Amino acid sequence: MMRMHADQHAIDAGLVRRLVDGQFPRWAGSPLTPLASGGTVNAVYRLGDDLTVRLPLTAGGAGDIAKEREALATLAGLPAAVPAVVAVGEPAEGYPWPWAVHGWLDGAPAREGRDAPARDLADFVRALQAHPAEGPPTRRGKPLPDVDPATRRAIEELSGTDEPFDAEAALAVWTRALDAPQWTGPPRRLHGDLMPSNLLLRDGRLSGVLDWATAGIGDPAIDLIPAWNLLTADTRRTFREAVGADDATWARGRGRALSMAVIQLPYYRHTNPVISANARYVLTELGCRPKP
């Protein structure tokens, strides 16, 4: 696995095999295969036909095991599948944090710029927001001014690289988002990380949604980010109409997508090709980068 973080723990198939066999003998000897993904928090392995093993890469991600388990336990009736937490493992074999075994969900990760089910995505977002607003506030659902300093630093950092990038256009998108009326309604139930790699498609339909560690409550604008990290101009309009976003929430959603992209790209541009390519796609869709 390509090293993304300075404090990343070394994880390989041998370690995962020892952890699984030592703590869950019923799965001892089941085929174990590393999964390539754009994930930045966990190493993920497929275990047999029906399971995945998720191991945090850093201490900062270790607390997500419990957060995700709590979030998933309260979800029901959504129009796409979510993972089931089958077991939670303990630190062992030199690995210092809890880790999890989830049920396998069929489907292929969505790809930016390809045909994607905009109405399915909108239905999922609306169904999730209709759930009771329970759980902790998610950091991704906090007011935009909270991430203003980090976003401006990232824009400046990205401007100092060899990436084709229009900093003035990015600042204009960001300023419009900050100037839009902030969310004053009741907090909504949120996923918080609807990146293409977390959206599974099967037969052209949304079949599953992964990675619930950032789930919580807050400003619903964060769950509009597929409009720019996945969809095209045509399907973006369909998504907006179906999800029912007003002008202010749409502007804040654009700001969220921009902020995530400019923070991700300088950090992952040489270590995570999936995330960096997606960040470039977002910036292109927002008019902050020339089209290829």
PyMOL commands that set and color helices and strands:
alter all, ss='L'
color gray80, all
select helices_A, chain A and resi 13-23+25-27+59-62+64-73+118-129+139-141+144-159+167-179+196-198+220-224+226-229+233-243+247-268+273-285
alter helices_A, ss='H'
color red, helices_A
select strands_A, chain A and resi 32-34+42-47+51-56+85-89+99-103+108-109+188-190+199-202+205-209+216-218
alter strands_A, ss='S'
color yellow, strands_A
deselect
rebuild
show_as cartoon
